[in-house]
């Protein structure tokens, strides 16, 4: 993420809210036990193997606590790290470092966990054309961080929100009276309003895939919970006319076989809704 992006007011507001949640009216313990002007140094340590993500966010947390705090990363975001490795040094007023400790680690641990799981899926499909992508199954209000972590893990982002692209899903199809009517209404809506965004349609079986292809004007077809053999048949049927995305219950044990069918994208909600936080700690140096 660029400096302009990390300074985006949306990110700053979210970090400020996280700090307010944790600090409240003040860090009573640190104020009671540590001299106001005491300076110190701390290190952020990794306590498990994984991929580090969120160092820029952690730095922003400390900057919001006190502008004099400096964070010196020892690795770059997106780097594979090992148990016991130091990832950053933090210098400044000890009270302020401890004020930002938990919030910075919360961002780091969640983002690193997502990046680590994403990297595992990316490695599992290496050598195929399939890209690992996320979904909107993110922590409320933290989507910008969750999706950032997916990119740092080597994945790509699906739509950020409902206004990014059209994704006609099963509930839209049911409400519209079928795949054909849903697609037709959508194309008319976009044309009438001169909206130029991609259209993706979720399908449940090969017959729905055929219907979508017959409609035309579609950029991507999602194969939702298709058995592996049906994924192969759908890829053959589509024959590169549109992008193909496989989705639904995909695990590390199964992702390679899906990728080898020739799909373009494999979307995995678990990247952001079930990633295990990477264990990190902040330790003051004497």
C-alpha beads as a LAMMPS data file, in Angstrom:
LAMMPS data file: protein, C-alpha beads

286 atoms
285 bonds

1 atom types
1 bond types

-500.0 500.0 xlo xhi
-500.0 500.0 ylo yhi
-500.0 500.0 zlo zhi

Masses

1 110.0

Atoms # bond

1 1 1 0.000 0.000 0.000
2 1 1 1.319 3.447 -0.902
3 1 1 1.911 6.298 1.532
4 1 1 -1.146 8.051 0.113
5 1 1 -3.279 4.986 0.763
6 1 1 -2.050 4.486 4.331
7 1 1 -2.818 8.160 5.017
8 1 1 -6.339 7.720 3.648
9 1 1 -8.748 9.265 6.157
10 1 1 -10.789 6.058 6.230
11 1 1 -7.827 4.075 7.524
12 1 1 -6.887 6.756 10.046
13 1 1 -10.458 6.884 11.367
14 1 1 -10.588 3.123 11.806
15 1 1 -7.274 3.076 13.658
16 1 1 -8.409 5.967 15.841
17 1 1 -11.617 4.103 16.700
18 1 1 -9.631 1.007 17.611
19 1 1 -7.404 3.066 19.909
20 1 1 -10.390 4.779 21.526
21 1 1 -11.954 1.382 22.172
22 1 1 -8.831 0.174 23.982
23 1 1 -7.523 3.291 25.696
24 1 1 -10.754 4.965 26.776
25 1 1 -9.885 7.823 29.140
26 1 1 -6.278 6.706 29.495
27 1 1 -3.845 3.871 30.256
28 1 1 -4.201 3.999 34.025
29 1 1 -1.698 1.203 34.686
30 1 1 1.134 2.778 32.686
31 1 1 0.413 6.235 34.089
32 1 1 0.580 4.830 37.621
33 1 1 3.798 2.844 37.188
34 1 1 5.971 4.591 34.575
35 1 1 7.492 8.074 34.602
36 1 1 5.881 10.418 32.097
37 1 1 9.080 11.215 30.186
38 1 1 10.743 7.777 30.359
39 1 1 12.129 6.698 26.997
40 1 1 12.553 3.130 25.889
41 1 1 12.820 0.640 23.078
42 1 1 10.656 -2.368 22.316
43 1 1 10.804 -5.123 19.751
44 1 1 7.961 -6.902 18.002
45 1 1 8.604 -10.631 17.892
46 1 1 7.035 -13.387 15.844
47 1 1 6.100 -16.452 17.881
48 1 1 5.060 -18.661 14.950
49 1 1 6.035 -19.165 11.315
50 1 1 3.957 -17.173 8.852
51 1 1 3.698 -14.093 6.658
52 1 1 3.947 -10.665 8.266
53 1 1 1.294 -8.137 7.280
54 1 1 0.209 -4.853 8.805
55 1 1 3.490 -3.225 9.816
56 1 1 2.387 0.044 8.233
57 1 1 -0.854 -0.077 10.205
58 1 1 1.016 -0.829 13.431
59 1 1 3.283 2.145 12.739
60 1 1 0.228 4.362 12.260
61 1 1 -1.168 3.187 15.616
62 1 1 1.986 4.277 17.421
63 1 1 2.145 7.570 15.507
64 1 1 -1.406 8.380 16.616
65 1 1 -0.389 7.648 20.205
66 1 1 2.621 9.953 19.979
67 1 1 4.207 11.520 16.903
68 1 1 7.685 11.129 18.412
69 1 1 7.503 7.314 18.368
70 1 1 9.511 5.724 15.574
71 1 1 8.859 2.263 14.219
72 1 1 11.714 0.625 12.307
73 1 1 10.563 -2.460 10.404
74 1 1 13.182 -5.203 10.115
75 1 1 11.243 -6.970 7.338
76 1 1 8.788 -5.842 4.695
77 1 1 5.070 -6.548 4.742
78 1 1 4.409 -9.737 2.793
79 1 1 7.662 -11.386 3.931
80 1 1 7.728 -14.952 5.228
81 1 1 8.969 -15.002 8.817
82 1 1 9.864 -17.693 11.336
83 1 1 9.301 -18.272 15.024
84 1 1 11.532 -16.029 17.137
85 1 1 12.241 -13.521 14.367
86 1 1 12.195 -9.819 15.203
87 1 1 10.003 -7.885 12.776
88 1 1 10.237 -4.298 14.060
89 1 1 11.851 -2.014 16.633
90 1 1 9.799 0.673 18.390
91 1 1 11.471 3.681 20.045
92 1 1 9.835 6.423 22.066
93 1 1 8.100 7.313 25.322
94 1 1 7.400 4.050 27.119
95 1 1 3.912 5.049 28.276
96 1 1 2.891 5.802 24.695
97 1 1 4.430 2.611 23.327
98 1 1 2.431 0.571 25.827
99 1 1 -0.699 2.576 25.050
100 1 1 -0.494 1.423 21.438
101 1 1 0.762 -2.093 22.123
102 1 1 -2.469 -4.064 22.055
103 1 1 -4.124 -2.178 19.211
104 1 1 -1.041 -2.458 16.993
105 1 1 -0.683 -6.168 17.749
106 1 1 -4.374 -6.788 17.114
107 1 1 -4.045 -5.359 13.609
108 1 1 -0.739 -7.125 13.004
109 1 1 -1.922 -10.512 14.237
110 1 1 -5.160 -10.508 12.262
111 1 1 -3.611 -9.230 9.049
112 1 1 -0.653 -11.602 9.339
113 1 1 -2.977 -14.544 9.925
114 1 1 -4.944 -13.700 6.782
115 1 1 -1.762 -13.201 4.754
116 1 1 -0.365 -16.505 6.026
117 1 1 -3.447 -18.509 5.084
118 1 1 -3.658 -16.777 1.704
119 1 1 -0.009 -17.614 0.983
120 1 1 -0.708 -21.286 1.718
121 1 1 -3.499 -21.341 -0.865
122 1 1 -1.384 -19.414 -3.384
123 1 1 1.458 -21.909 -3.019
124 1 1 -0.992 -24.794 -3.374
125 1 1 -2.057 -23.626 -6.865
126 1 1 1.386 -22.517 -8.060
127 1 1 1.980 -23.340 -11.712
128 1 1 -1.692 -23.107 -12.671
129 1 1 -3.476 -20.072 -14.091
130 1 1 -5.818 -19.837 -11.102
131 1 1 -5.697 -16.772 -8.868
132 1 1 -6.752 -17.001 -5.231
133 1 1 -9.295 -14.331 -4.365
134 1 1 -11.231 -13.244 -1.307
135 1 1 -14.909 -12.487 -0.651
136 1 1 -16.900 -9.927 1.345
137 1 1 -16.883 -12.256 4.371
138 1 1 -14.728 -9.863 6.363
139 1 1 -14.814 -8.429 9.870
140 1 1 -17.307 -5.535 9.961
141 1 1 -15.557 -2.196 9.323
142 1 1 -12.175 -3.939 8.867
143 1 1 -12.565 -4.925 5.210
144 1 1 -9.859 -2.549 4.002
145 1 1 -7.344 -4.281 6.297
146 1 1 -8.567 -7.811 5.588
147 1 1 -8.369 -7.362 1.835
148 1 1 -5.007 -5.594 2.114
149 1 1 -3.709 -8.659 3.976
150 1 1 -4.966 -10.961 1.207
151 1 1 -2.914 -8.999 -1.328
152 1 1 0.161 -9.194 0.907
153 1 1 -0.319 -12.958 1.009
154 1 1 -0.248 -13.107 -2.786
155 1 1 -3.967 -13.254 -3.455
156 1 1 -6.152 -10.835 -5.404
157 1 1 -9.223 -8.966 -4.255
158 1 1 -12.767 -9.655 -5.389
159 1 1 -15.153 -6.698 -5.234
160 1 1 -14.697 -4.468 -2.214
161 1 1 -18.380 -3.623 -1.864
162 1 1 -21.758 -3.818 -3.525
163 1 1 -20.967 -0.899 -5.827
164 1 1 -17.767 -2.361 -7.356
165 1 1 -19.332 -4.769 -9.795
166 1 1 -22.536 -6.694 -10.417
167 1 1 -22.684 -10.140 -8.853
168 1 1 -26.021 -11.811 -9.515
169 1 1 -26.366 -14.453 -6.815
170 1 1 -28.946 -17.104 -6.008
171 1 1 -31.219 -14.750 -4.068
172 1 1 -31.264 -12.231 -6.919
173 1 1 -32.061 -15.039 -9.352
174 1 1 -34.861 -16.359 -7.140
175 1 1 -36.386 -12.899 -6.711
176 1 1 -36.155 -12.113 -10.439
177 1 1 -37.718 -15.407 -11.521
178 1 1 -34.669 -17.143 -12.970
179 1 1 -31.189 -16.635 -14.377
180 1 1 -32.344 -15.236 -17.718
181 1 1 -34.694 -12.570 -16.309
182 1 1 -32.118 -11.534 -13.706
183 1 1 -29.405 -11.054 -16.312
184 1 1 -31.709 -9.225 -18.725
185 1 1 -32.936 -6.823 -16.042
186 1 1 -29.388 -6.157 -14.933
187 1 1 -28.130 -5.354 -18.424
188 1 1 -31.043 -3.008 -19.052
189 1 1 -30.476 -1.258 -15.722
190 1 1 -26.790 -0.648 -16.440
191 1 1 -27.450 0.483 -20.013
192 1 1 -30.199 2.905 -18.996
193 1 1 -27.903 4.542 -16.448
194 1 1 -24.717 4.374 -18.550
195 1 1 -22.967 2.347 -15.848
196 1 1 -19.935 0.467 -17.143
197 1 1 -18.999 -2.251 -14.645
198 1 1 -18.439 -5.978 -14.916
199 1 1 -21.241 -8.508 -14.475
200 1 1 -20.703 -11.850 -12.785
201 1 1 -23.394 -14.502 -12.377
202 1 1 -23.467 -17.274 -9.789
203 1 1 -24.539 -20.643 -11.170
204 1 1 -25.544 -23.857 -9.438
205 1 1 -25.360 -26.325 -12.338
206 1 1 -24.371 -26.712 -15.974
207 1 1 -27.822 -25.751 -17.252
208 1 1 -27.516 -22.369 -15.533
209 1 1 -24.059 -21.953 -17.066
210 1 1 -25.567 -22.544 -20.523
211 1 1 -28.297 -19.990 -19.821
212 1 1 -25.772 -17.368 -18.745
213 1 1 -23.646 -17.912 -21.857
214 1 1 -26.736 -17.570 -24.048
215 1 1 -27.561 -14.209 -22.424
216 1 1 -24.264 -12.640 -23.476
217 1 1 -22.718 -9.500 -22.016
218 1 1 -21.335 -11.338 -18.988
219 1 1 -17.705 -11.050 -17.891
220 1 1 -17.480 -13.876 -15.329
221 1 1 -19.352 -17.005 -14.334
222 1 1 -19.167 -18.313 -10.782
223 1 1 -19.395 -22.063 -10.306
224 1 1 -20.823 -22.340 -6.818
225 1 1 -20.276 -25.648 -5.012
226 1 1 -19.816 -27.568 -8.266
227 1 1 -18.422 -31.096 -7.941
228 1 1 -14.952 -31.380 -9.455
229 1 1 -16.132 -33.201 -12.574
230 1 1 -18.800 -30.547 -13.142
231 1 1 -16.166 -27.813 -12.834
232 1 1 -14.178 -29.520 -15.611
233 1 1 -17.243 -29.749 -17.823
234 1 1 -18.161 -26.114 -17.181
235 1 1 -14.642 -24.933 -18.068
236 1 1 -14.818 -26.907 -21.326
237 1 1 -18.271 -25.529 -22.075
238 1 1 -17.261 -21.921 -21.402
239 1 1 -14.121 -22.344 -23.523
240 1 1 -12.510 -19.023 -22.493
241 1 1 -15.513 -16.948 -23.594
242 1 1 -15.753 -15.455 -20.105
243 1 1 -13.749 -15.690 -16.894
244 1 1 -14.504 -18.637 -14.628
245 1 1 -14.554 -18.500 -10.844
246 1 1 -14.892 -21.555 -8.611
247 1 1 -16.353 -21.028 -5.157
248 1 1 -17.835 -22.855 -2.198
249 1 1 -16.265 -24.980 0.532
250 1 1 -12.792 -24.991 -0.975
251 1 1 -10.026 -26.293 1.292
252 1 1 -6.256 -26.499 1.055
253 1 1 -6.621 -30.222 0.367
254 1 1 -8.886 -29.643 -2.622
255 1 1 -7.777 -26.330 -4.108
256 1 1 -5.059 -27.785 -6.350
257 1 1 -7.409 -30.168 -8.143
258 1 1 -9.849 -27.303 -8.745
259 1 1 -7.090 -25.051 -10.072
260 1 1 -5.972 -27.747 -12.502
261 1 1 -9.377 -27.697 -14.230
262 1 1 -8.427 -24.372 -15.809
263 1 1 -10.560 -21.940 -13.773
264 1 1 -9.333 -18.339 -13.631
265 1 1 -10.250 -17.538 -10.024
266 1 1 -10.879 -19.506 -6.851
267 1 1 -12.720 -17.483 -4.215
268 1 1 -12.312 -18.529 -0.594
269 1 1 -14.283 -16.898 2.207
270 1 1 -12.155 -18.645 4.819
271 1 1 -9.212 -16.387 3.980
272 1 1 -10.839 -13.620 5.980
273 1 1 -13.533 -15.250 8.097
274 1 1 -11.544 -18.189 9.480
275 1 1 -7.847 -17.278 9.356
276 1 1 -6.028 -17.943 12.618
277 1 1 -4.243 -14.880 13.991
278 1 1 -0.460 -15.113 13.823
279 1 1 1.104 -15.029 17.284
280 1 1 3.148 -11.846 17.793
281 1 1 4.302 -10.001 20.894
282 1 1 5.849 -6.684 21.895
283 1 1 8.651 -6.809 24.464
284 1 1 10.374 -3.847 26.110
285 1 1 14.178 -4.022 25.985
286 1 1 16.113 -3.228 29.146

Bonds

1 1 1 2
2 1 2 3
3 1 3 4
4 1 4 5
5 1 5 6
6 1 6 7
7 1 7 8
8 1 8 9
9 1 9 10
10 1 10 11
11 1 11 12
12 1 12 13
13 1 13 14
14 1 14 15
15 1 15 16
16 1 16 17
17 1 17 18
18 1 18 19
19 1 19 20
20 1 20 21
21 1 21 22
22 1 22 23
23 1 23 24
24 1 24 25
25 1 25 26
26 1 26 27
27 1 27 28
28 1 28 29
29 1 29 30
30 1 30 31
31 1 31 32
32 1 32 33
33 1 33 34
34 1 34 35
35 1 35 36
36 1 36 37
37 1 37 38
38 1 38 39
39 1 39 40
40 1 40 41
41 1 41 42
42 1 42 43
43 1 43 44
44 1 44 45
45 1 45 46
46 1 46 47
47 1 47 48
48 1 48 49
49 1 49 50
50 1 50 51
51 1 51 52
52 1 52 53
53 1 53 54
54 1 54 55
55 1 55 56
56 1 56 57
57 1 57 58
58 1 58 59
59 1 59 60
60 1 60 61
61 1 61 62
62 1 62 63
63 1 63 64
64 1 64 65
65 1 65 66
66 1 66 67
67 1 67 68
68 1 68 69
69 1 69 70
70 1 70 71
71 1 71 72
72 1 72 73
73 1 73 74
74 1 74 75
75 1 75 76
76 1 76 77
77 1 77 78
78 1 78 79
79 1 79 80
80 1 80 81
81 1 81 82
82 1 82 83
83 1 83 84
84 1 84 85
85 1 85 86
86 1 86 87
87 1 87 88
88 1 88 89
89 1 89 90
90 1 90 91
91 1 91 92
92 1 92 93
93 1 93 94
94 1 94 95
95 1 95 96
96 1 96 97
97 1 97 98
98 1 98 99
99 1 99 100
100 1 100 101
101 1 101 102
102 1 102 103
103 1 103 104
104 1 104 105
105 1 105 106
106 1 106 107
107 1 107 108
108 1 108 109
109 1 109 110
110 1 110 111
111 1 111 112
112 1 112 113
113 1 113 114
114 1 114 115
115 1 115 116
116 1 116 117
117 1 117 118
118 1 118 119
119 1 119 120
120 1 120 121
121 1 121 122
122 1 122 123
123 1 123 124
124 1 124 125
125 1 125 126
126 1 126 127
127 1 127 128
128 1 128 129
129 1 129 130
130 1 130 131
131 1 131 132
132 1 132 133
133 1 133 134
134 1 134 135
135 1 135 136
136 1 136 137
137 1 137 138
138 1 138 139
139 1 139 140
140 1 140 141
141 1 141 142
142 1 142 143
143 1 143 144
144 1 144 145
145 1 145 146
146 1 146 147
147 1 147 148
148 1 148 149
149 1 149 150
150 1 150 151
151 1 151 152
152 1 152 153
153 1 153 154
154 1 154 155
155 1 155 156
156 1 156 157
157 1 157 158
158 1 158 159
159 1 159 160
160 1 160 161
161 1 161 162
162 1 162 163
163 1 163 164
164 1 164 165
165 1 165 166
166 1 166 167
167 1 167 168
168 1 168 169
169 1 169 170
170 1 170 171
171 1 171 172
172 1 172 173
173 1 173 174
174 1 174 175
175 1 175 176
176 1 176 177
177 1 177 178
178 1 178 179
179 1 179 180
180 1 180 181
181 1 181 182
182 1 182 183
183 1 183 184
184 1 184 185
185 1 185 186
186 1 186 187
187 1 187 188
188 1 188 189
189 1 189 190
190 1 190 191
191 1 191 192
192 1 192 193
193 1 193 194
194 1 194 195
195 1 195 196
196 1 196 197
197 1 197 198
198 1 198 199
199 1 199 200
200 1 200 201
201 1 201 202
202 1 202 203
203 1 203 204
204 1 204 205
205 1 205 206
206 1 206 207
207 1 207 208
208 1 208 209
209 1 209 210
210 1 210 211
211 1 211 212
212 1 212 213
213 1 213 214
214 1 214 215
215 1 215 216
216 1 216 217
217 1 217 218
218 1 218 219
219 1 219 220
220 1 220 221
221 1 221 222
222 1 222 223
223 1 223 224
224 1 224 225
225 1 225 226
226 1 226 227
227 1 227 228
228 1 228 229
229 1 229 230
230 1 230 231
231 1 231 232
232 1 232 233
233 1 233 234
234 1 234 235
235 1 235 236
236 1 236 237
237 1 237 238
238 1 238 239
239 1 239 240
240 1 240 241
241 1 241 242
242 1 242 243
243 1 243 244
244 1 244 245
245 1 245 246
246 1 246 247
247 1 247 248
248 1 248 249
249 1 249 250
250 1 250 251
251 1 251 252
252 1 252 253
253 1 253 254
254 1 254 255
255 1 255 256
256 1 256 257
257 1 257 258
258 1 258 259
259 1 259 260
260 1 260 261
261 1 261 262
262 1 262 263
263 1 263 264
264 1 264 265
265 1 265 266
266 1 266 267
267 1 267 268
268 1 268 269
269 1 269 270
270 1 270 271
271 1 271 272
272 1 272 273
273 1 273 274
274 1 274 275
275 1 275 276
276 1 276 277
277 1 277 278
278 1 278 279
279 1 279 280
280 1 280 281
281 1 281 282
282 1 282 283
283 1 283 284
284 1 284 285
285 1 285 286
